[in-house]
Amino acid sequence: MLLFVSHFLMVAIERKAKRTDSSIEYSQASSSSPSEKSKKKAKTSSRSSRGDEWSEAGTSNDYSDSDSSSTDSDADEDEDYSLCGRSKVGLALDENIDSACALACARIKISRKQIFKCQFGNLFSLVFLSSILLVSMYVQYVIGSFIAPLISLDEYAEKLDVEGEGNLFVRWRNSPLRGAKPVMTLPGETHGDLACSERQWSWEEDVIDDIGKYRRKMTFLMMFPIGSGHFVGIVTLSLWVCTAVAQLRAWGGFLLLAFLPEFLTEEAVAAIEESHKAGGAMMDFSRHRAKICIVLVGIGRGMLIVDVAYNGVLFLAMSDNLKDFILNSVALAFVFELPQLLYKAFAMTTLMDDLQTIRSHFEDKRVRLKVPNFLVYALGPFCMMIGAVVFILGYRKLWLLGNELELDVYEALCNVSKHWTENIEID
């Protein structure tokens, strides 16, 4: 609720400042000297007199900069910034399998009586894109719901209290055949001592070295003592949450296609008439099957984004060495890129060219939708709330794993107490 109120106040203040600037510009324009007004009037009359000659030659005559600015200022004054009002927002058509499937569903023409008389190419394209869409969703679901939780299990906790044996790390350290085995060439030294002091070439030494680097202490901003693994984990989790929030905001932009073309502004309708392909595509979204496709794809993709974000942050939090933080974060990034990857790999060239052309017109500054204000105000706080919840859940796992590695694993392996080792200052 606090995020929603703060976001609402920020948007209201920003738009109020915009309205103030536009009113100042309007007052300055209205207070111009009579000589300037006469010059502008003469200039306008000369332009209009030459307009007929240019139109006969086939040249476009466009002097609508001042008119468009005045129209925009008037439109801003007429906008209602309350929750029940509407705001102008832009369109974003990403080049991925979701947008391609929605566009194919909107362009195909099928009726009940002529279901077999539609163009075979459009029908085949729709079936093919729908198959790729289902494959991308299935792969994301498998990775997010099965693979990530499976490989992010806490394997150390399973060895802390084994029935009949107790703590396996203490058992290894006290075993006369393993950690407590004396070194013949170094009297008074054991293999456990060599592994903990990085003087041995073995698998145990490699694992202990990774845990030691994870628990190594440093001073953050020369004031706050923090473990290296804890610090790197916080940075990695933050970057992953930002990636998930960016995906959620792009998902919200995709859902705006359901408002086409009923919520287009008059200026947007005039702008899209310049392109027959873009205008036809926007008008095709008025079909009910196109809106149903957008809603269904949006619901499925939104649930997958949240699922991958949650299981991904747990997977990153369970990384037990510093190298895995970087490698795991890079490995998880491709899960969100599957819709773009499959689209670029399997979509037909003609469809890719059409989508790219339509996207360029969708990104025109004049093409705007007037959507309800509560949707505009709620998108930002909703994404921030999801990101905050995901980060808190991941940080909890990160904190528990850090304490477990330091107190229950490393101290048992090396017979040390909790103390600061090497201090590293990070400015």
Secondary structure, DSSP 4 states (H G I P E B T S, - for coil): -HHHHHHHHHHHHHHHHHHHHHHHHHHHHHT--HHHHHHHHHHHHHHHHHHHHHHHTT------HHHHHHHHHHHHHH---STTSEEEEE----SSHHHHHHHHHHH----STTTTSS-HHHHHHHHHHHHHHHHHHHHHHHIIIIIHHHHT--TTGGGTSBTTTB-HHHHHHH-TTTTTPEETTEEEEEHHHHHHTT---SHHHHHHHHHHHHH-EEEETTTEEEEHHHHHHHHHHHHHHHHHHHHHHHHHHHHGGGGTTTTB-HHHHHHHTT-HHHHHHHHHTTSHHHHHHHHHHHHHHHHHHHHHHHHHHHHHHT--SHHHHHHHHHHHHHHHTHHHHHHHHHS-HHHHHHHHHHHHHHT-TT-EEEEEHHHHHHHHHHHHHHHHHHHHHHHHHHHHHHHIIIIIIIHHHHT--S------EE-
